[in-house]
Amino acid sequence: MKKYLILMLIITVTIASCEKYEVQYGTETAATTELQDGVYEIAYSTEDGVFLITAGLDRSKMVVSFANKFNPRAGRVALSPKKDKLAYVDPDNGVPIIVDTAGNVLEELTQYTNTNDLGWYNGDETLYILSNNQIHFHGPSLDLPVSSFSSPSGSQGYQVTTVDINKNLDVVYGVIYYEFGGSYRTWYYAYGVDYKSPTRTDIYSTKSYASYHAFQNVGADSRRSYHTLRFSDPESWRDVEEISGVYGVFATGRYTYDRFEGDYLLRKSGFELSVSEDGGLFKRTVSNSSNYRARLWDIDTDNEPLFLDWAIGF
């Protein structure tokens, strides 16, 4: 009888340990906590705070809360390729803060104000920081190509809003600026690529997106704060990295967006991840020739900008 009870206990424990975790669909909120141990490879930020989710988009946890911030808003996030820490921009003072995946503060880089973007290089040895239209390095410096962060002739209000650096040390960047024409200001967004290789021709492209009367207060227009460009991994059949971009506009309760090049926000390790204007995250295999994308997660953006980053291995 004793042997029978021991056997039943072993079988019960074994079955319990094999219980499958059910994928969580629905809306992500600030109240979400870590559901079980797992590898988190995607970080995102909304006005609620900074979150981590798994590559499979089946588990999520809040890392940093903005509930006590004076000016809670989404900001840039950067998850280290080692998946052991991430950097984000403090919404109150605009400085980068580095935390571990439990949310413990490791470093607060108060010397860099007005930070618009950041990212990791050399694993997590170098954090590059876009601040005040310049790239700074926290850690070993990177030998980047000569920057063409220069205001177009006749433009005003020039600001570099986003930057990304690939393994070849090519730099892709986005800018916004405006020009006066009569009694109106026309705003433009643009992107450029400065290639490290001298045999490649640098790229610059621009388009207008809005005009305002000179007396209008456009400083509060949130369309100027959501501008993202990233390099994606090379496609499997060619050794060329693509530039993926999302330009988001918050107006009349909805988003619209334009993509510069590429159809998806992210392509890595045989998968593509895209984010929709309503906060839906989609995933599909690169080999899938159809247009079907599985919607795996909803992020509650509350009609506010959403910023997203990923770690190698997605």
C-alpha positions as CSV (number, residue, x, y, z in Angstrom):
1,M,0.0,0.0,0.0
2,K,2.8,2.4,0.9
3,K,4.5,1.7,-2.5
4,Y,1.2,2.4,-4.2
5,L,0.8,5.8,-2.5
6,I,4.4,6.8,-3.3
7,L,3.8,5.8,-7.0
8,M,0.6,7.9,-7.1
9,L,2.4,10.9,-5.6
10,I,5.1,10.7,-8.2
11,I,2.6,10.5,-11.0
12,T,0.6,13.5,-9.6
13,V,3.8,15.7,-9.3
14,T,4.9,14.7,-12.8
15,I,1.5,15.6,-14.4
16,A,1.5,18.9,-12.5
17,S,5.0,19.8,-13.7
18,C,3.9,19.2,-17.3
19,E,0.9,21.5,-17.2
20,K,1.0,23.8,-20.2
21,Y,0.9,27.5,-19.7
22,E,-2.0,29.1,-21.6
23,V,-1.2,32.0,-23.9
24,Q,-2.6,35.2,-22.6
25,Y,-4.7,37.1,-25.0
26,G,-6.4,40.4,-24.3
27,T,-5.3,43.8,-23.1
28,E,-2.1,44.4,-21.3
29,T,-2.4,46.9,-18.4
30,A,-0.3,48.5,-15.7
31,A,-1.6,45.9,-13.2
32,T,0.0,43.0,-15.1
33,T,2.5,41.1,-13.0
34,E,5.0,38.3,-13.8
35,L,2.9,35.2,-14.4
36,Q,5.8,32.7,-14.3
37,D,9.5,32.4,-14.9
38,G,10.5,32.9,-18.5
39,V,12.9,34.6,-20.9
40,Y,11.8,38.1,-21.7
41,E,13.0,39.4,-25.0
42,I,10.7,42.3,-25.9
43,A,10.5,45.6,-24.0
44,Y,7.9,48.3,-24.5
45,S,6.9,51.6,-22.9
46,T,3.6,53.3,-22.6
47,E,2.4,56.2,-20.4
48,D,1.9,53.5,-17.7
49,G,5.5,52.4,-17.5
50,V,8.0,50.0,-18.9
51,F,7.1,46.3,-19.5
52,L,8.8,43.1,-20.6
53,I,7.2,40.3,-22.5
54,T,8.4,37.0,-23.8
55,A,9.4,36.4,-27.4
56,G,6.4,34.2,-27.8
57,L,4.2,37.1,-26.5
58,D,2.7,34.8,-23.9
59,R,3.9,36.3,-20.6
60,S,4.3,39.9,-19.4
61,K,5.5,41.8,-16.4
62,M,5.8,45.5,-15.4
63,V,9.4,46.5,-14.7
64,V,9.0,50.2,-14.0
65,S,5.8,52.1,-13.1
66,F,5.2,55.7,-14.1
67,A,2.3,56.0,-11.7
68,N,4.2,58.5,-9.5
69,K,5.7,60.5,-12.3
70,F,4.7,64.1,-12.7
71,N,4.6,63.7,-16.5
72,P,3.9,60.0,-17.3
73,R,4.4,59.3,-20.9
74,A,5.9,56.6,-23.2
75,G,9.6,56.9,-24.0
76,R,12.4,55.0,-25.7
77,V,13.4,51.6,-24.3
78,A,16.4,49.5,-25.0
79,L,16.7,45.8,-23.9
80,S,20.3,44.5,-23.8
81,P,21.1,41.5,-26.1
82,K,22.0,39.6,-23.0
83,K,18.4,40.1,-21.7
84,D,19.7,41.0,-18.3
85,K,19.0,44.7,-18.2
86,L,17.3,47.5,-20.0
87,A,17.6,51.3,-20.4
88,Y,14.7,53.7,-20.6
89,V,14.1,57.4,-20.6
90,D,12.7,59.0,-17.5
91,P,9.6,60.8,-18.5
92,D,10.1,63.7,-15.9
93,N,13.7,64.7,-16.6
94,G,14.6,63.0,-19.9
95,V,17.7,61.2,-18.6
96,P,18.5,57.5,-19.3
97,I,18.1,55.0,-16.5
98,I,19.5,51.5,-16.5
99,V,17.6,48.8,-14.6
100,D,17.8,45.0,-14.3
101,T,14.9,42.9,-15.3
102,A,13.4,43.1,-11.8
103,G,13.3,46.9,-12.1
104,N,16.2,47.6,-9.7
105,V,18.1,50.8,-10.7
106,L,21.7,50.1,-11.8
107,E,22.7,53.5,-13.1
108,E,21.0,56.9,-13.6
109,L,22.8,58.9,-16.3
110,T,22.0,62.4,-15.3
111,Q,24.6,63.9,-17.5
112,Y,22.5,63.2,-20.6
113,T,19.4,65.4,-20.7
114,N,16.7,65.7,-23.4
115,T,17.3,62.1,-24.5
116,N,15.4,61.1,-27.6
117,D,16.7,57.6,-28.2
118,L,19.1,55.0,-27.0
119,G,20.4,51.5,-27.8
120,W,22.9,48.8,-26.9
121,Y,26.0,47.8,-28.9
122,N,28.7,45.2,-28.2
123,G,26.3,43.1,-26.2
124,D,25.6,45.4,-23.4
125,E,29.0,47.1,-23.1
126,T,28.1,50.3,-24.9
127,L,24.8,52.2,-24.5
128,Y,24.6,54.8,-27.2
129,I,22.4,57.8,-26.4
130,L,20.9,60.4,-28.7
131,S,20.7,63.6,-26.7
132,N,20.5,67.2,-27.9
133,N,21.1,66.2,-31.6
134,Q,24.3,64.3,-30.7
135,I,25.2,60.7,-30.1
136,H,27.0,59.9,-26.8
137,F,28.5,56.7,-25.5
138,H,28.1,55.2,-22.0
139,G,30.9,52.6,-22.3
140,P,33.5,52.1,-25.1
141,S,33.1,54.6,-27.9
142,L,32.0,53.5,-31.3
143,D,33.8,54.5,-34.5
144,L,30.8,55.9,-36.4
145,P,30.8,57.4,-39.9
146,V,30.9,61.2,-40.1
147,S,27.4,62.4,-39.1
148,S,25.2,64.4,-41.4
149,F,23.0,65.7,-38.6
150,S,22.7,69.1,-40.2
151,S,19.6,71.2,-40.6
152,P,18.4,71.6,-44.2
153,S,18.8,75.1,-45.6
154,G,15.9,77.3,-44.6
155,S,14.6,75.0,-41.9
156,Q,14.0,75.8,-38.3
157,G,13.1,73.7,-35.2
158,Y,15.5,70.9,-36.3
159,Q,15.6,67.9,-34.0
160,V,17.0,64.4,-34.4
161,T,14.4,62.1,-33.0
162,T,15.6,58.6,-33.4
163,V,18.8,56.7,-34.2
164,D,19.9,53.1,-34.7
165,I,23.3,51.5,-35.3
166,N,23.9,48.1,-36.9
167,K,26.8,45.7,-36.5
168,N,28.5,47.4,-39.5
169,L,28.4,50.7,-37.7
170,D,26.0,52.2,-40.2
171,V,23.7,54.8,-38.7
172,V,20.1,55.3,-39.5
173,Y,18.4,58.4,-38.0
174,G,15.1,60.3,-38.2
175,V,14.6,64.1,-37.9
176,I,11.8,66.6,-37.7
177,Y,11.9,70.2,-38.7
178,Y,9.7,73.0,-40.0
179,E,9.9,75.8,-42.5
180,F,8.0,79.1,-42.7
181,G,6.0,79.8,-45.8
182,G,3.9,83.0,-45.6
183,S,1.9,82.8,-42.4
184,Y,2.2,79.0,-42.0
185,R,4.8,76.6,-40.7
186,T,5.1,73.3,-42.6
187,W,6.5,70.4,-40.6
188,Y,8.6,67.7,-42.2
189,Y,9.9,64.3,-41.1
190,A,12.9,62.7,-42.7
191,Y,15.3,59.9,-42.4
192,G,18.9,59.3,-43.4
193,V,21.5,56.6,-43.5
194,D,25.2,57.3,-43.0
195,Y,27.1,54.2,-44.1
196,K,30.4,53.3,-42.6
197,S,31.7,51.9,-45.8
198,P,33.0,54.6,-48.2
199,T,31.8,52.6,-51.2
200,R,28.1,53.0,-50.2
201,T,26.1,56.1,-51.0
202,D,24.4,57.7,-48.0
203,I,20.6,58.1,-48.1
204,Y,18.4,61.1,-47.2
205,S,14.7,61.3,-47.7
206,T,12.1,63.8,-46.5
207,K,8.3,64.5,-46.7
208,S,5.9,67.0,-45.2
209,Y,3.2,65.9,-42.8
210,A,1.4,69.0,-41.5
211,S,1.0,72.7,-41.8
212,Y,0.0,75.2,-39.0
213,H,-0.7,78.9,-38.9
214,A,2.2,80.8,-37.4
215,F,0.1,81.7,-34.3
216,Q,-0.9,78.1,-33.5
217,N,0.7,76.4,-30.6
218,V,2.2,73.2,-32.0
219,G,4.4,72.5,-29.1
220,A,1.8,70.1,-27.6
221,D,1.3,68.3,-30.8
222,S,2.2,64.7,-29.9
223,R,2.7,63.7,-33.6
224,R,6.2,65.1,-33.2
225,S,7.1,62.6,-30.5
226,Y,6.5,59.2,-32.1
227,H,9.1,58.6,-34.8
228,T,11.0,55.3,-34.9
229,L,13.6,53.8,-37.3
230,R,15.4,50.5,-36.8
231,F,17.7,48.2,-38.8
232,S,16.3,44.7,-39.2
233,D,18.4,41.6,-39.6
234,P,19.4,40.5,-43.1
235,E,16.9,38.4,-44.9
236,S,17.9,34.7,-45.2
237,W,18.5,34.8,-48.9
238,R,20.6,38.0,-49.0
239,D,23.1,39.6,-46.7
240,V,21.5,43.0,-46.7
241,E,20.0,44.7,-43.7
242,E,16.7,46.6,-44.2
243,I,15.5,49.8,-42.6
244,S,12.2,49.4,-40.9
245,G,10.3,52.5,-39.8
246,V,7.2,53.6,-38.1
247,Y,6.0,57.1,-37.9
248,G,3.0,57.5,-35.6
249,V,0.5,60.4,-35.4
250,F,-1.9,60.8,-32.5
251,A,-4.8,62.9,-33.6
252,T,-8.6,62.8,-33.0
253,G,-8.3,59.6,-30.9
254,R,-6.6,57.4,-33.5
255,Y,-3.2,56.7,-35.0
256,T,-2.0,56.9,-38.6
257,Y,1.4,56.0,-39.7
258,D,3.8,55.8,-42.7
259,R,6.6,53.3,-43.2
260,F,9.8,54.4,-44.8
261,E,11.1,51.0,-46.0
262,G,10.2,47.5,-45.2
263,D,6.8,46.1,-44.2
264,Y,7.5,45.2,-40.6
265,L,9.0,46.8,-37.5
266,L,11.2,43.8,-36.9
267,R,12.7,40.8,-38.6
268,K,14.9,38.5,-36.7
269,S,15.8,34.8,-36.6
270,G,13.3,33.8,-39.2
271,F,10.4,35.7,-37.7
272,E,8.7,39.1,-38.3
273,L,7.1,41.2,-35.7
274,S,4.9,44.1,-36.5
275,V,3.0,46.5,-34.3
276,S,-0.3,48.1,-35.4
277,E,-1.6,51.5,-34.7
278,D,-4.0,50.2,-32.1
279,G,-1.3,48.4,-30.0
280,G,-1.6,44.9,-31.5
281,L,1.5,42.8,-31.8
282,F,1.7,40.4,-34.7
283,K,4.1,37.6,-35.5
284,R,4.7,35.3,-38.5
285,T,7.5,33.3,-40.0
286,V,9.5,34.9,-42.8
287,S,9.0,31.8,-44.9
288,N,5.3,32.3,-44.8
289,S,4.5,33.8,-48.2
290,S,0.9,34.7,-47.3
291,N,-0.1,37.9,-45.7
292,Y,-1.5,36.2,-42.6
293,R,-0.1,37.5,-39.3
294,A,-1.1,36.0,-36.0
295,R,-2.2,38.6,-33.5
296,L,-0.7,37.4,-30.2
297,W,-0.9,40.4,-27.9
298,D,-2.7,43.6,-27.3
299,I,-1.1,46.5,-25.5
300,D,-3.3,49.1,-23.9
301,T,-1.9,52.3,-25.4
302,D,-4.8,54.4,-24.2
303,N,-4.4,56.5,-27.3
304,E,-0.9,57.3,-26.5
305,P,2.4,56.6,-28.3
306,L,4.0,53.2,-27.9
307,F,7.7,52.4,-28.1
308,L,9.1,48.9,-28.5
309,D,12.5,47.2,-28.5
310,W,13.7,43.6,-28.7
311,A,16.7,41.5,-27.9
312,I,18.7,39.2,-30.2
313,G,17.2,35.8,-30.3
314,F,13.5,36.7,-30.8
